[in-house]
Amino acid sequence: MTPVIIDRVREAFEARFGRESILIRAPGRVNLIGEHTDYNEGYVLPAAIDRAIYLAMKPGKESQCHWVSLDLNQTFDLTAGIFSRSELGWPDYLQGVLVEFSAMGIYVPPVDAVFGGDIPIGSGMSSSAALTTGFAFAINSLFNLGLDRVAIAKLGQRAENNFVGMNCGIMDQFASVLGREKTLLQLDCRDLSCIFVPFSRADVRVVLCDSQVKHSHAGGEYNTRRSQCETGVEILKRHHPEIVSLRDISPDMLDAARPDMDEVVYRRCSYVIAENQRVLAACNALADNDLATFGVNMNHSHYGMRDEYEITCPELDALQSVAESAAGVLGSRMTGGGFGGCTVNLVEEVALADFQNIMGEAFRQKLGKEPIIHICQLKGGTEELG
């Protein structure tokens, strides 16, 4: 499938602008455990996958940028240096990147771009991070700006935070840019230290089940969750002035401050604190090759997102419940920002065919939809293609 997408992007670019100067692959990501912990300076365990956005680009000949979203069949023209929010949505991610380069004192000449891919929009595989960081990576390469991969990931995050209005953490961008083949990234979101953990078990597959419920986080519930966590931290600082984030809080510390908290804020904080502990427990299990314990932590992560953080939806809960009880499934949870998207499942290879059949029935009977199931490979991060 991928070569077809690359050909489509290249052909569309050539038809409109001539031959591209650069072609970039920017992958989506899956997060096995650690949701909404990144902006709380916690721990996450994502990986880049074999679903990606492909961007063909070259410097423009005029004072304008001309951009094409191939999959949406939409175009956007921008006078260089003049930025304004677009009703189309997707141009804001690219504009946000240019704004951040400008804030760094880096002038980026006008660029023409065509992009398309196979990351389903709103699926929880982070097409937005792939687009922003892929665009930044392309500009960095095209004009020899000298930014390293961590700087590109940070720039992509700022683009979403500042121009798009999505108050996301760093995980998605980091995984997309720095991912490695057959590898998970154990990322500490406080200092961005990262342990690359091999995950090459041929007998276990990473499988995504797409609820086909699309989410749109910017300015909505995602930002609300972050605000609630920040409120909790401010209350906790009255008891522990030295703390910086929920990363610094133990369950006992939280319970001691509970009388001062709104019950919803307490539940949000309780989830994040427990989720950080689950990530560390899951990583320890992975180091011991104990995928059964790893999977239990995945299941408990979903329960926390459902009951305490309240970011799942009935479709995701139904898919997770069926998967968890299926033979050969080691663990199942929602992945991504929530309110739609996919579940991620660790499935034993020998049970894969049965799993697809069982989940197919669950889609039809419980969701009234035909199944969309992705059997993913863990691939390398953003790259320039020859």
C-alpha positions as CSV (number, residue, x, y, z in Angstrom):
1,M,0.0,0.0,0.0
2,T,2.8,2.4,0.9
3,P,4.4,2.6,-2.5
4,V,1.0,3.5,-4.0
5,I,0.7,6.4,-1.6
6,I,4.2,7.6,-2.3
7,D,3.4,7.5,-6.1
8,R,0.2,9.4,-5.6
9,V,1.9,12.2,-3.6
10,R,4.7,12.5,-6.1
11,E,2.5,12.5,-9.1
12,A,0.2,15.1,-7.6
13,F,3.1,17.3,-6.7
14,E,4.7,17.0,-10.1
15,A,1.4,17.8,-11.9
16,R,1.1,21.0,-10.0
17,F,4.6,22.2,-9.1
18,G,7.1,20.0,-11.0
19,R,9.4,17.5,-9.4
20,E,9.7,17.7,-5.7
21,S,13.0,18.6,-4.0
22,I,12.4,16.5,-0.9
23,L,10.0,13.7,0.1
24,I,9.5,13.0,3.8
25,R,7.9,10.0,5.6
26,A,6.4,11.1,9.0
27,P,4.9,8.1,10.9
28,G,2.0,7.9,13.2
29,R,2.4,6.4,16.6
30,V,0.8,4.0,19.0
31,N,1.2,4.3,22.8
32,L,1.1,1.0,24.6
33,I,0.7,2.6,28.0
34,G,0.9,6.0,29.7
35,E,-2.0,8.2,28.5
36,H,-2.2,11.9,29.4
37,T,0.9,11.6,31.5
38,D,3.2,13.4,29.2
39,Y,1.9,16.9,30.0
40,N,2.1,16.0,33.7
41,E,5.9,15.3,33.3
42,G,5.3,11.6,33.6
43,Y,6.2,8.4,31.7
44,V,4.9,7.0,28.4
45,L,5.7,4.0,26.2
46,P,5.0,4.8,22.6
47,A,6.4,3.6,19.2
48,A,6.4,4.8,15.7
49,I,4.3,2.6,13.3
50,D,4.0,1.8,9.7
51,R,1.2,4.2,9.1
52,A,2.5,7.6,7.9
53,I,2.1,10.9,6.2
54,Y,4.2,11.6,3.1
55,L,5.1,15.2,2.3
56,A,6.6,16.2,-1.1
57,M,8.0,19.8,-0.9
58,K,10.3,22.3,-2.6
59,P,10.9,26.0,-2.3
60,G,8.2,28.2,-4.0
61,K,8.8,30.5,-6.9
62,E,6.7,33.3,-5.5
63,S,6.0,35.1,-2.3
64,Q,3.3,32.6,-1.5
65,C,3.1,29.1,-0.1
66,H,0.8,26.6,-1.9
67,W,-0.2,23.6,0.0
68,V,-2.3,20.6,-1.0
69,S,-4.0,18.0,1.2
70,L,-4.3,15.1,-1.2
71,D,-6.6,12.9,0.9
72,L,-9.0,15.8,1.6
73,N,-8.7,17.2,-2.0
74,Q,-8.2,20.7,-0.5
75,T,-5.7,23.5,-1.2
76,F,-4.5,26.4,0.8
77,D,-2.5,29.4,-0.3
78,L,-0.6,31.6,2.2
79,T,1.3,34.9,1.6
80,A,4.7,34.4,3.3
81,G,4.8,35.7,6.8
82,I,1.1,36.5,7.1
83,F,-0.7,33.9,9.3
84,S,-4.4,33.5,10.1
85,R,-6.5,30.6,11.3
86,S,-8.2,28.6,8.6
87,E,-11.6,27.0,8.6
88,L,-10.1,24.0,6.9
89,G,-8.2,23.1,10.0
90,W,-5.2,21.3,8.6
91,P,-3.4,24.4,7.3
92,D,-3.1,25.6,10.9
93,Y,-0.7,22.8,11.8
94,L,1.6,23.9,8.9
95,Q,1.2,27.6,9.7
96,G,2.0,26.8,13.3
97,V,5.3,25.3,12.3
98,L,6.2,28.4,10.3
99,V,5.2,30.7,13.2
100,E,7.5,28.7,15.5
101,F,10.5,28.9,13.1
102,S,9.9,32.7,13.0
103,A,9.8,32.9,16.8
104,M,13.2,31.3,16.8
105,G,14.5,34.0,14.5
106,I,14.6,31.7,11.5
107,Y,13.3,32.9,8.2
108,V,11.7,30.2,6.1
109,P,11.2,31.0,2.4
110,P,7.9,30.1,0.8
111,V,7.4,26.4,0.2
112,D,5.1,24.4,-2.0
113,A,3.8,21.1,-0.5
114,V,1.6,18.1,-1.2
115,F,0.9,15.5,1.4
116,G,-1.2,12.4,1.9
117,G,-1.0,9.2,3.9
118,D,-2.6,6.3,5.5
119,I,-3.0,7.5,9.1
120,P,-6.7,7.6,9.7
121,I,-7.6,11.1,10.9
122,G,-9.0,11.2,14.4
123,S,-8.0,7.6,15.0
124,G,-5.6,8.2,17.9
125,M,-2.5,7.4,15.9
126,S,-1.6,11.1,16.0
127,S,-1.8,12.2,12.4
128,S,-1.5,15.8,13.7
129,A,2.0,15.2,15.2
130,A,3.1,13.4,12.1
131,L,2.0,16.4,10.0
132,T,3.6,19.1,12.1
133,T,6.9,17.3,12.8
134,G,7.1,16.0,9.2
135,F,6.7,19.5,7.9
136,A,9.3,20.9,10.3
137,F,11.7,18.0,9.4
138,A,11.2,18.8,5.7
139,I,11.9,22.5,6.2
140,N,14.9,21.7,8.3
141,S,16.4,19.4,5.6
142,L,15.3,21.6,2.7
143,F,17.1,24.7,4.0
144,N,19.9,23.1,6.0
145,L,18.8,24.7,9.3
146,G,20.7,22.3,11.5
147,L,18.0,21.4,14.1
148,D,18.3,18.0,15.7
149,R,15.4,15.6,16.1
150,V,14.6,16.6,19.7
151,A,14.4,20.2,18.7
152,I,12.1,19.3,15.8
153,A,9.8,17.3,18.1
154,K,9.7,20.3,20.5
155,L,8.9,22.7,17.7
156,G,6.0,20.5,16.5
157,Q,4.6,20.5,20.0
158,R,4.8,24.3,20.3
159,A,3.1,24.6,16.9
160,E,0.1,22.6,18.2
161,N,0.1,24.4,21.6
162,N,0.5,28.0,20.4
163,F,-1.2,28.3,17.0
164,V,-3.6,25.3,16.8
165,G,-4.6,25.7,20.4
166,M,-4.2,22.0,21.3
167,N,-2.4,21.9,24.7
168,C,-0.8,18.6,24.1
169,G,2.3,17.1,25.6
170,I,5.5,16.0,23.9
171,M,4.9,12.2,23.5
172,D,3.3,12.1,20.0
173,Q,5.9,14.3,18.4
174,F,8.8,12.6,20.1
175,A,7.7,9.1,19.0
176,S,7.1,10.2,15.4
177,V,10.5,11.8,15.0
178,L,12.7,9.6,17.2
179,G,11.0,6.2,16.8
180,R,13.1,3.1,15.8
181,E,12.1,-0.1,14.1
182,K,10.8,-2.9,16.3
183,T,11.4,-0.6,19.3
184,L,9.4,1.1,22.1
185,L,10.4,4.4,23.6
186,Q,10.4,4.5,27.3
187,L,10.2,8.3,27.6
188,D,10.5,10.4,30.8
189,C,8.5,13.5,29.8
190,R,10.2,15.7,32.5
191,D,13.7,15.6,31.1
192,L,13.0,13.8,27.8
193,S,15.5,11.1,28.7
194,C,14.6,8.0,26.7
195,I,15.3,4.3,26.9
196,F,14.9,2.5,23.6
197,V,13.4,-0.9,24.4
198,P,13.5,-3.7,21.7
199,F,10.1,-5.2,21.0
200,S,10.7,-7.8,18.3
201,R,8.5,-10.7,19.6
202,A,7.4,-12.4,16.5
203,D,4.8,-14.3,18.5
204,V,3.0,-11.2,19.7
205,R,1.4,-8.6,17.4
206,V,0.3,-5.0,18.1
207,V,-3.2,-4.7,16.7
208,L,-5.4,-1.5,16.6
209,C,-9.1,-1.7,16.4
210,D,-10.6,1.6,15.1
211,S,-13.8,2.6,16.8
212,Q,-14.5,4.9,13.8
213,V,-15.5,7.6,16.3
214,K,-13.5,10.6,15.3
215,H,-12.1,13.0,17.9
216,S,-11.2,16.6,17.8
217,H,-9.3,17.8,20.8
218,A,-8.3,21.4,20.2
219,G,-10.0,23.7,22.6
220,G,-12.1,20.9,24.0
221,E,-12.1,18.2,26.6
222,Y,-8.4,17.4,26.2
223,N,-7.5,21.0,27.2
224,T,-10.0,20.7,30.1
225,R,-8.2,17.6,31.4
226,R,-4.9,19.4,31.4
227,S,-6.5,22.4,33.2
228,Q,-8.0,20.1,35.9
229,C,-4.6,18.5,36.5
230,E,-3.0,22.0,36.9
231,T,-5.7,22.9,39.4
232,G,-4.9,19.8,41.3
233,V,-1.2,20.7,41.4
234,E,-1.9,24.2,42.7
235,I,-4.0,22.7,45.6
236,L,-1.3,20.1,46.3
237,K,1.3,22.8,46.5
238,R,-0.4,24.3,49.5
239,H,0.6,21.1,51.3
240,H,3.9,20.4,49.4
241,P,5.4,23.7,48.1
242,E,8.3,21.8,46.6
243,I,6.3,19.9,44.0
244,V,6.3,20.8,40.3
245,S,3.8,18.4,38.8
246,L,1.6,15.3,39.5
247,R,4.8,13.3,38.8
248,D,6.0,14.3,42.3
249,I,2.8,13.2,44.1
250,S,2.2,9.8,45.8
251,P,-1.2,8.3,46.4
252,D,-1.0,9.1,50.1
253,M,-0.1,12.7,49.4
254,L,-3.1,13.0,47.1
255,D,-5.5,11.4,49.7
256,A,-4.3,13.8,52.4
257,A,-5.2,16.8,50.2
258,R,-8.5,15.3,49.1
259,P,-10.7,17.4,51.4
260,D,-9.5,20.5,49.6
261,M,-10.3,19.2,46.2
262,D,-13.3,19.1,43.9
263,E,-14.2,15.4,43.4
264,V,-13.6,15.6,39.7
265,V,-10.2,17.1,40.1
266,Y,-9.3,14.4,42.6
267,R,-10.3,11.7,40.2
268,R,-8.2,13.3,37.4
269,C,-5.2,13.5,39.6
270,S,-5.7,10.0,41.0
271,Y,-5.7,8.6,37.5
272,V,-2.5,10.3,36.4
273,I,-0.6,9.2,39.5
274,A,-1.7,5.6,39.1
275,E,-1.0,5.7,35.4
276,N,2.6,6.7,36.0
277,Q,3.0,3.8,38.4
278,R,1.5,1.5,35.8
279,V,3.9,2.6,33.1
280,L,6.9,1.9,35.3
281,A,5.4,-1.5,36.4
282,A,4.8,-2.4,32.7
283,C,8.3,-1.4,31.7
284,N,9.7,-3.6,34.5
285,A,7.5,-6.5,33.3
286,L,8.8,-5.9,29.7
287,A,12.4,-6.1,30.9
288,D,11.6,-9.4,32.5
289,N,9.8,-10.6,29.2
290,D,6.6,-10.9,31.3
291,L,4.0,-9.8,28.8
292,A,1.2,-11.2,30.9
293,T,1.9,-8.6,33.6
294,F,2.4,-6.0,31.0
295,G,-1.0,-6.7,29.6
296,V,-2.7,-6.5,33.0
297,N,-1.3,-3.0,33.4
298,M,-2.7,-2.1,29.9
299,N,-6.2,-3.3,31.0
300,H,-6.0,-1.3,34.3
301,S,-4.9,1.7,32.3
302,H,-8.2,1.5,30.3
303,Y,-10.3,1.2,33.4
304,G,-8.7,4.3,34.8
305,M,-9.3,6.2,31.6
306,R,-12.9,5.1,31.6
307,D,-13.8,5.6,35.2
308,E,-11.4,8.4,36.6
309,Y,-10.2,10.4,33.6
310,E,-13.4,9.8,31.6
311,I,-11.9,10.0,28.1
312,T,-13.2,6.8,26.6
313,C,-16.5,6.4,24.8
314,P,-19.0,3.5,24.7
315,E,-17.6,2.2,21.4
316,L,-14.0,2.0,22.8
317,D,-15.3,0.4,26.1
318,A,-17.2,-2.2,24.1
319,L,-14.1,-3.1,22.0
320,Q,-11.8,-3.2,25.0
321,S,-14.2,-5.4,27.0
322,V,-14.5,-8.0,24.2
323,A,-10.8,-8.0,23.5
324,E,-9.8,-8.4,27.1
325,S,-11.9,-11.6,27.4
326,A,-10.7,-13.1,24.1
327,A,-8.2,-16.0,24.1
328,G,-4.6,-15.0,23.2
329,V,-5.1,-11.3,24.1
330,L,-2.5,-10.2,26.6
331,G,-3.8,-6.7,27.1
332,S,-6.2,-4.1,25.6
333,R,-6.7,-0.4,26.2
334,M,-7.7,2.8,24.5
335,T,-4.7,4.6,22.9
336,G,-4.4,8.3,22.1
337,G,-6.0,11.4,23.4
338,G,-9.4,9.8,23.9
339,F,-13.1,10.4,23.0
340,G,-12.7,8.2,20.0
341,G,-10.0,6.5,18.0
342,C,-8.6,3.1,18.6
343,T,-7.9,0.4,21.1
344,V,-4.4,-1.1,21.1
345,N,-4.2,-4.8,21.7
346,L,-1.3,-7.2,22.3
347,V,-2.3,-10.4,20.6
348,E,-0.5,-13.7,20.4
349,E,0.3,-14.6,16.8
350,V,-1.4,-18.0,17.1
351,A,-4.7,-16.3,18.2
352,L,-4.6,-13.5,15.6
353,A,-7.1,-15.0,13.1
354,D,-9.6,-15.8,15.9
355,F,-9.1,-12.4,17.4
356,Q,-10.0,-10.7,14.0
357,N,-13.1,-12.9,13.7
358,I,-14.2,-12.1,17.3
359,M,-13.6,-8.4,17.0
360,G,-15.3,-8.4,13.6
361,E,-18.5,-9.7,15.2
362,A,-18.1,-7.2,18.1
363,F,-18.0,-4.3,15.5
364,R,-21.1,-5.5,13.8
365,Q,-23.1,-6.6,16.8
366,K,-22.1,-3.9,19.3
367,L,-21.2,-0.9,17.2
368,G,-23.2,-1.6,14.1
369,K,-20.2,-1.0,11.9
370,E,-17.9,-3.0,9.6
371,P,-14.6,-3.7,11.3
372,I,-11.4,-1.7,10.7
373,I,-8.5,-3.5,12.2
374,H,-4.8,-2.5,11.7
375,I,-2.1,-5.1,12.4
376,C,0.9,-2.7,12.9
377,Q,4.6,-3.0,12.6
378,L,6.9,-0.8,14.7
379,K,8.9,1.3,12.3
380,G,11.6,3.9,12.4
381,G,10.9,7.6,12.9
382,T,10.7,10.5,10.4
383,E,13.0,10.1,7.5
384,E,13.8,11.6,4.1
385,L,13.1,9.1,1.2
386,G,15.3,8.8,-1.8
